[in-house]
Amino acid sequence: MTRLTTLDLPQLHRATVGFDRMFQDMFDSNKSTGYPPYNIVQNSDDEYIISVAVAGFDMDNLDITLEKSVLTIEGKSTEADENTNYLYKGIAGRGFSREFRLADHIEVVGATLELGMLNIQLKREVPEALQPKKININTIINN
């Protein structure tokens, strides 16, 4: 018999300090519609790719913006003419907006559209001043 446990998020939220944004992001992410589907791949410690399935969209219908560590991908509706007589319509062409909150020092390197997939290349570039530094230890010789 398995025991089902529940996580009391409000209690956990009260027991933490400084994680307000993380909890808000968790709650906001549950509001997503799931369209369009996407993958996030980590190629190395500092390189990532976000792939978004955007079948039916071309470069004129897509917009990518980065503002205050929020990457927003928007697609303008590509719905066909109302006079089109569909026998079955299973391919969505509705507009969308999908947001990704990027960690500190993650930059967008580039984006490509290929075979209905929008691939956004990301790279972590920590400034020299914020990278760990090796501190030399000097010895003092007493004679």
NORHU-V581291 format. One record per run of one state. SS is the DSSP state (a for helix, b for strand, c for the rest). FROM is the first residue (numbers start at 1). LEN is the number of residues. Records with the same first field share a line. If there is no record, write none. Layout:
BEGIN
SS->FROM-LEN / FROM-LEN
END
This chain:
BEGIN
c->1-8 / 15-5 / 30-8 / 43-4 / 54-5 / 68-2 / 76-20 / 102-4 / 115-2 / 125-3 / 131-13
a->9-6 / 20-10 / 59-3 / 128-3
b->38-5 / 47-7 / 62-6 / 70-6 / 96-6 / 106-9 / 117-8
END
